Amino acid sequence: MKLGPLPLHIIRDTTARRLHGPNDFWHQLSTELSAASRNGNALAQRLLEGTNGLLHSPLSAQFAPARLPGEPRDDDPRDRAAAERVVAAYCRAMQDRSEPPTASLWDQITQQRVDFLAALERRDVPSVQKALARMFTSEVVWGLGLVHSAHPDLLRSPEPTGLHFLFTDIAVSVAEALGVARVTSIEQDGAGNLRALDRDLDALVEATAGRLGFDPWFPDVGCAYGFQVAGQFVTLDGMTHALTAYRLRQLGARSQSTVFEIGGGYGCLALMAQRAGVGRYAIFDLPWVNALQGYFLIRALPEGTVQLYGENTGAVRVLPYWRLAEEPDGACLGLVNTNSLPEMGRATAAAYLPQIRRVVQSFFLSINQEAGAVVPGVGAQNCVNELVAEAGGFETVSRNRYWVRQGYVEEVFRPLR
């Protein structure tokens, strides 16, 4: 029916109360948590701080037991050998260094790694080895994944922290993305939707590994920490990048394929791509970040797999960013970029697009945020979709909200010849 020019819809009072119930509940919960936090309740504060980026309601969440970092052996010969290789590769790269055209967020992050860079530059292998053997419990790896030096203390907490909520949220999100867990609906099952994280995590992660077709378990490298699930060591990054590796396989990457990655974090996606059966892989990144990636992958993959800058053999190449321009046309089946292009200076990021179009045969997979936050001294962060549109020569195959991380978009672009 209508009231004047406006349509008027009549629903029962009980239906209205049911529809408004979740909103009323969230308002009440937020109000009570805020009040408890102001009164010094630490758990309420952690809940407020740690669950605002979740993709599911935190109510009734189940948690996995923490896996705390172990103590490294400073006399481990494998660590020594890996450190020697990454130091040599870094020094070779710095001799050939090519400066990016514009400043970026990573210029600031690089300046915060003074001690590590100094050790690399003076070829201080023992100091580099010591830093890399503890990479996940130090600041050196901050910004390269869902890791932070404060996380081990959070895992030691007797009460669940935001990190515990986040792991459960990611585990459920990955399972939903793979179809081994159903997506809940506030409209169809309000109670179930509010308890979306109330899952048997052992069964969920086992089912996830089965659907992936490869192990998402994390290697015992660099004083890594995380959670113990289904009898295995699992981390936030391991689960997240396992899903991306699965997507690479869905896009056609196989044992005979080559995949490139611009901005490879500390190497976790490259590891998962190898486990997923991607035959050849190459990372292009900053030389000091290559050192972290090289160490991690040398320690995590079978001997002889990793090829650093200046070396000649290995299916997984770890290279400085300017080497992408030296790759031949059509050198890779696809290229992936996660959480990277938005953080570069605009001219630097824009200069990658023609190179991506040139080297890619089939697809460019982007998983990035596009909020455009302003970085002092750099400017607003980039939007990949806009960069691609300005560059031209690409067709958008798909654009979807990312399954695992709030505010992120997964896009697949195809180069036009």
C-alpha positions, 0 to 999 in steps of 0.5 A: 500500500501507499501513504501519499507518493511513498510505498508503505510496507506493513510487517508484524511487530514480532518480525520487526523486533526480530529484525531489529534484535541484532542491531539492538544487541550490538548497540548494547554490547558495544555500550557495555564493552566501552563502559567496562573498558573505561572502568579498567576491564582489560578483556573488554579493551582487548575485545574492542581493540582486537575484533573491530576488523573481524569478518564475523561476530566474535560471540562464542568464538572458540580458540586454538592453543597458542604455539610460542616461539622457541629458542634459536640455535646460534650455532646452527650451520644451516642458519649460517649457510643461509645468512652467508648467501643472503648477505652476498646477494644483498651486496651484489644487489646494492652494487647494481641498485636502481632507485625507484622514481618516487618515495614510498611508505617503505622508505620510512620502514626501511629507515627503521631497520638501521641495525639490520641494514648496517649488518648487511652492508658490512657483511657481518654474517653472524649479526645477520644470522642472529637477526634472521634466526629471530625474525618473527620476534623482532621488528625486522619483519614488521610490515611484511605480514600479520606478524609483530614483535608484540604478538608472543606476549599476546599469545602468553595471555591467560585470556583470549586476546585480539590475536586469538579472535583474529586467527579463528576469524581467518580460519573460518573465512578461509574455510568459507572461501573454500566451501568447507564451511557454510557462510552464515546469514543474519537474515536467515539464521540470526543466532548462527550468524552471531556465533559464526566463530563457534567452530571446532577448529581442529575439524575445520582446519583439517577440512581446509587442508583437505580441500586445498590439496596441500599443507598450510602448516607453517615451518619452524623458522625464525622463531615463528609463533602461532597456534596448534591446530589439528596437531599442526603448527598454523599461523595467520599468514600461513592460512591466508597465503594458502588461500591465495596459492589455491587461487593461483592454481584456480587461475591455471598455475601448474607444475609447468607454470611460472608465477611472478610476485611483486612485493613478496612479504617475507616469502610465505606466499612463495612457500605456499605456491610451491606446496600448491604445485606452482613449478617456478616462482619469482619475487621482485622486492627491495634488496633488504627484504630479499634477504628476509625472503631468501633466508625464510625460503632457504630454511623452509623449502628443500635444498636447491630450490631457492635462487638468490640474486647472482646465483644460477639455479633454483625454481624459486628466484628472489630478486631485486625489484628492478630485475622485472624490467629485464624479464622477457615478454610473456615470461610468466603465466601470471603475476600476483601482488598482495598488500603492496602496490598501494604502499608505493609512490604513485609513479613507482606503482604506475611504472609497474603496470606496463611491465606487468602487462608485458611479462604476463601471459594470462592474469594479474591477481591483485589483493589490496586495500584501496582506502587511500590513506595519506602517508606523510611525505608520500601522499595518498596510497594508491588504488590498484583498480585506478592504476590499471584503468589509467595504464590501459591494456587490461581487461577486468575479469573479476572484482570481489571483496576479499574473503579473509581481510576486511577492506581488501579487494581481490581483482583479476585482470587479463592483459590485452594484446 
